[in-house]
Amino acid sequence: MKKGFALVLAATSVAALAAPAMAQDSSPFTGPRAEVIVGYDHLRPGSSADIDNDDDFDKSIDDVAYGVGAGFDFDMGGVVLGVEGEWIMSNASTEFDTTGFTTFGVSNFEVGRDLYLGARAGFAVTPSTLLYAKGGYTNTNLNILASDGATDTRTNADLDGWRAGAGLEQMLNDNVYVKAEYRYSQYKEAEFEAPSGLESDRFDVDLDRHQMMVGVGARF
C-alpha cells in the first residue's frame, strides 16, 4: 500500500532532521537504524467474529513471517523515544480444499504483505540493553481465492488496524544489535479489491494477530 510507505518515509525524514539537537553521543540508542526480522506469525478471528459450528477445522493460520524495518531513536537521558516502520511478508495460509464446497463464500486465503508505522519508548536497563514498548498503525493484505467448485474468484482484502508490543534490544558492539519482540495486532476495518482494481466500501472485521519476532540490525 503506497500510502504506508509514504508515511514511513515521512516519519523517518522528520526524525532525521530533528536528531542533531537531541542526540547524545554517549548513548548507543540514538540515531538511525535498519534491521532484518523473522519470526512466528499467527492470525485468527477475534472473539466477536469467531466461528462456532460442528465442523472440525482450524480457525487460525500460522507460519513464518520475515521482513525489514527502519527507525530513528532519541536518547532523552535514560528514556529512549523513537519512530519506526516495517515491511513484512508472511507464509501463513489456510489449507481448506475449496473443490469440496458447492457455494461461494467458502475460500482459501494467504496473508500478504504487512505494513507498520509507529513509535516506541523504552529505557536502558544496562548501558547496552534497551527494554521498550511500541504501538502504532498496521495495514495488512489478504490474498483470497473463493470457489463454487467450478469457478474460482480471486480478490484481495486490505485490512487496517493497530499494533502494540514490547521487546528487548541488545547492542553487540557500537553499531550492531539483536532484538526479540512480541506484538499483538487487531484489525477492525477492511475493503475488497478486485483484480480489475475496483474497490468495495469499507466494512467492519475482527481479526487478531500475534507475532514473536527476532531481528538483527545496525545503527548508523
TIFIDREN-610275 format. One record per atom (N, C-alpha, C, O): x, y, z. Coordinates in steps of 0.05 Angstrom, whole numbers, plus 5000, padded with zeros to 4 digits. Layout:
REM TIFIDREN-610275
XYZ;...
***
This chain:
REM TIFIDREN-610275
501749765000;500050005000;501850255000;503350295019;501550414979;503450634975;503350834998;505450945005;500950895008;500851095030;502351005054;503351175069;502550745059;504050645082;507050705079;508350795098;508150655055;510950715051;511451015053;513551095063;509651175043;509951465044;510051565073;511651735080;508351445090;508351525119;510951445132;511951605148;511951205126;514551125137;516751315130;518351395147;516951385104;519051565094;518851835107;520851955115;516351935109;515952205120;516752215149;518052405158;515952005165;516552005194;519551985199;520652125216;520951815184;523851785188;525352035179;527452095190;524352165158;525652415148;525452635169;527452765174;523052665181;522752865202;524552815226;525752995237;524652555233;526352475256;529252535250;530752625268;530152485226;532952535219;533652825221;535852895229;531853005212;532353285214;532453395242;533953575249;530853265260;530753355288;532953245305;533453355327;534353035296;536152895313;538553045323;539153025347;539953205307;542353335317;542053485343;543953485359;539753605348;539453765372;538953595396;539253685419;538253335392;537353165414;539252935420;539152815441;540952875400;542552635403;544652665425;545652885430;545252445438;547352435458;549452235448;548851995446;551852335442;553852165430;554651935448;555551725438;554251955474;555051745492;553051515492;553651305504;550751545480;548651335481;548751165456;548951275434;548550895459;548450725435;545650715423;545250605401;543650845436;540950825427;539951095415;537751185420;541651215399;541051475387;541751455357;543751345349;539951565340;540551575312;538951385295;537251235305;539551375269;538051195251;538950905253;541150845261;537150725247;537750445247;536150295225;534150395216;537150065218;535849895198;536249605207;538249535219;534249425201;534449155211;532948965193;531249045176;533648705196;532048485184;530848335207;532048295228;528348235203;526848105224;525547845213;524947835190;525247655231;523947395224;522647285249;523647335271;520547125245;519247015269;516746865263;516146795240;515146825284;512646675283;510246855280;510147065293;508446785261;506146955255;503646785259;503446565248;501646895274;499146745280;496846935276;496647145289;494946865259;492547025253;490046865257;489946635248;488046985271;485546845275;483247035279;483647275284;480746945275;478447115281;478447215309;479247065328;477547455314;477247565341;474847445355;473247305342;474647495380;472547365396;469747415387;467947245388;469247665377;466547725368;465847635340;463547665331;467847515327;467347415300;468147115297;468447015275;468346985320;469346705320;467346525306;464946575307;468346305295;466646115281;465745915302;467345805318;463245855302;462045665322;460245475308;457845525305;461345245300;459745035287;460944765293;462844745308;459944555280;460844285286;463044195268;464143975272;463844355249;465944275231;468644265245;469244445262;470244065239;472744035253;474944145235;476244005220;475444405237;477644525223;478844755240;477444875257;481344815234;482745015250;481845295242;481645355218;481145455261;480245725256;482545925253;482046165248;484945845257;487246025256;489245925235;489245695227;491046105227;493246035210;495846145222;495846355235;498046005217;500546095227;502845995210;502545785196;505046135210;507446065195;509646265201;509446415220;511646265184;513946445187;513346715174;512146725152;514146925187;514047195176;516847305176;518547245192;517347485156;520047585153;519947855138;518047905123;521848025143;521748285130;524048465140;526048375150;523648725136;525648925143;524249155158;521849195156;525849295173;524849525188;526949745189;529349705184;526049995195;527850215198;526650405219;524250405223;528450555231;527450745252;529450945259;531650955248;528651125277;530451335287;529751375317;527451415324;531851365334;531551385362;532851635374;534751735363;531751725396;532751955411;533151875440;531251795453;535651895450;536151855478;535652115493;537152305489;533652115510;532952365525;534252365553;533452525570;536252205556;537552195582;536551965599;535552005621;536751725589;535751485603;533151375591;532751135590;531451555581;529051485567;529551505537;530451715527;528951295522;529351295493;526651305479;524951135484;526251505461;523851525445;524651495415;526851575407;522851375400;523451325372;521051295354;518851245364;521551325328;519551265308;520651035291;523051005289;518850875279;519650635264;517650555244;515250615247;518550405224;516750295204;517750015196;520149955198;515849845186;516649575178;515149495153;512849585147;516349325138;515149185115;515648885119;517948805121;513448725121;513748445127;512048275108;509948365099;513048045101;511447835087;511047595105;512647555124;508847445100;508247215117;507546975099;506447005077;508346735108;507646495094;505046365105;504346145096;503646495123;501246385135;499046365114;498546555099;497646135113;495446105094;493645875104;494445715120;491245865093;489345655100;490045405085;491645415065;488945175093;489344925080;486744795072;486644555068;484644955069;482044855061;482044785032;483444915016;480544575024;480344494996;477644594986;475544474991;477644814970;475144924961;473644754941;471344794935;475044544929;473644374910;471444214923;469744104909;471544184949;469444034963;466944194970;465044074981;466944454965;464644624971;463044694947;464144704925;460544744950;458844794927;457545074928;455845134911;458345244946;457345514947;459545714951;461645654963;459245954940;461146164945;461046254974;459146194988;463146384982;463246475010;465246305026;466146395047;465946065016;468045905028;470545935012;470545904987;472746005025;475046085009;477646005023;477745955047;479745995007;482445975017;483646255017;482946425000;485446305036;486846565035;489646535046;490146355063;491346715038;494046735048;494647015056;493547205044;496347045076;497047315086;499147425067;501147295061;498747675058;500647805041;502447995057;503247925080;503048215045;504948395059;503548545082;501148575083;505248625101;504348765125;505949015128;508449005128;504649245131;506049505136;505449595164;503349555175;507449715176;507149825204;508550095206;510750125195;507350285219;508550545225;507750615253;505350625260;509750665270;509050725298;511350855313;513250955301;511150845339;513050965357;513750765379;512250585384;516050815392;516750645415;518050815436;519051035431;517850715461;519050855484;520350635502;519150425506;522650695512;523950505529;526050635547;526350875548;527450465562;529550565579;531750355580;531350115577;534250455584;536550275584;536850135611;537350275631;536449875612;536649725637;539649675643;540349625666;541349675622;544249685624;545249875603;543649955586;547749955603;548750135583;548450035554;548450195535;548049765550;547849655523;545249505519;544949365498;543349515538;540849365536;538449555539;538249705558;536649545519;534249715519;531749545522;531249365506;530149615541;527449495545;525449705535;525449935543;523549615517;521849815505;519049705500;518549465499;517149895497;514449835488;513949995462;515150195458;512049895446;511550025420;508550015413;507049865425;507850185394;505050185385;504750355361;506250545356;502650305345;502150465321;500150335303;498450175310;500250425278;498350345256;499450115241;501850105235;497749925233;498549705216;496449655194;494049695198;497449575171;495849515148;496849265136;499249235130;495049065132;495848815120;494048745097;491848845094;494948555081;493548475057;493048175058;494848015064;490648085051;489947805049;489347745020;487747885007;490647535009;490147444982;488047224983;488647014995;485747254971;483447074975;482746934949;482547054928;482246674952;481246504930;478546384939;478546204957;476346464927;473746344932;472946174909;473746224886;471345964914;470545774893;467845654898;467145614921;466345594877;463845444879;464245164869;462245024864;466745074865;467344814854;467744814824;468944624813;466845024811;467245044782;468645304774;470245304755;468045514788;469145784782;470745884806;469745894828;473145974801;474846094822;474746394819;474746504797;474546534842;474546824842;476846914861;476946844884;478647074850;480847174865;480447474871;479547624854;481047544896;480847824904;482847874927;483947684938;483148124935;484848194957;483248344978;481348484971;483848305003;482648455025;484848625038;486948525046;484248885040;486149075052;485149145080;482949255083;486649075101;485749105129;487349315144;489749335142;485849485159;487149695176;486749625205;484649515213;488749685221;488549625250;490749765266;492049945256;491049675290;493049785308;494749565320;493949335320;497149635328;499049445339;500349545365;500849785367;500749365383;502249425408;504149195414;503548965408;506349255426;508249045432;510449135452;510349365461;512248955457;514449015476;516848835467;516448625456;519248935474;521548785466;524048865481;524049045498;526248725474;528848765487;530848785464;531048615447;532448995465;534549045445;537249045458;537649175479;539148885447;541748865458;543948945438;544048825417;545549145445;547749225428;550049015431;550848945453;551048925408;553348735408;555948885406;558048795416;555949115393;558249295393;557149585388;554849635394;558749765379;557850035376;555750075355;554250265355;555549885336;553649915314;551549695311;549349745303;552249445317;550549215311;548949145336;550049145358;546449075332;544748995354;542948755346;542548705322;541948615366;539948405362;537548475380;537848625399;535248365373;532848425388;530848195388;530948025370;529148185408;526947995410;524548145417;524648325435;522248085405;519848255408;517348085405;517147915388;515348145422;512648045419;510848275411;511148495422;508948235392;506948445386;504248325380;504048105368;502248475387;499448395382;498148605364;498548845368;496748515343;495448695325;492448625324;491748395326;490748825321;487948785317;487048945293;487549185291;485648805275;484648935250;481648965253;480148775259;480649215248;477849285253;476449375228;473949375227;477849445206;476549535182;477949415158;480349355159;476349375136;477549245112;475949345087;473849455089;477149295064;475849335039;476849125019;479149035022;475149045001;475948854980;476949004955;475949224949;478948894942;479949004917;480048784896;481448584900;478448814874;478348614853;480848634836;482148844836;481448424820;483748444801;483548674782;485548774772;481048764776;480648984758;481449254771;481649454757;481849254797;482449504811;480049624826;480349814841;477649524821;475249624834;475449564864;476249344872;474549754881;474749714910;471949734922;470249884913;471449574943;468949584957;468849804977;470949934982;466549864989;466350035012;467749905035;468049655036;468750065054;470049945078;467949825096;465649915098;468649605109;466849455126;468349365151;470749355151;466849295172;468049205197;468948925196;467648745184;471248865209;472348595212;473248575241;473348765256;474048335249;475148285276;477148065274;476447825275;479748135270;481847945268;484048005288;484748245291;485047805301;487347835320;489847715308;489747505295;492047845313;494647745303;496747745325;497047955339;498147525329;500347505348;502847445333;502947265316;505047585340;507547535327;509747535348;509747705367;511647355345;514047345361;516447355342;516947175327;517847585343;519947635323;522647675336;522947765359;524747605321;527447665328;528747815305;527847785282;530747975310;531948125289;534848195295;535848175317;536248275273;538948375276;539048625259;538048635237;540448825270;540449085256;543049235261;544849145275;543149465249;545549635251;544649925255;542650015244;546150075271;545750365275;547950515260;550150415256;547250745251;549050895233;549751165246;551251325234;
***
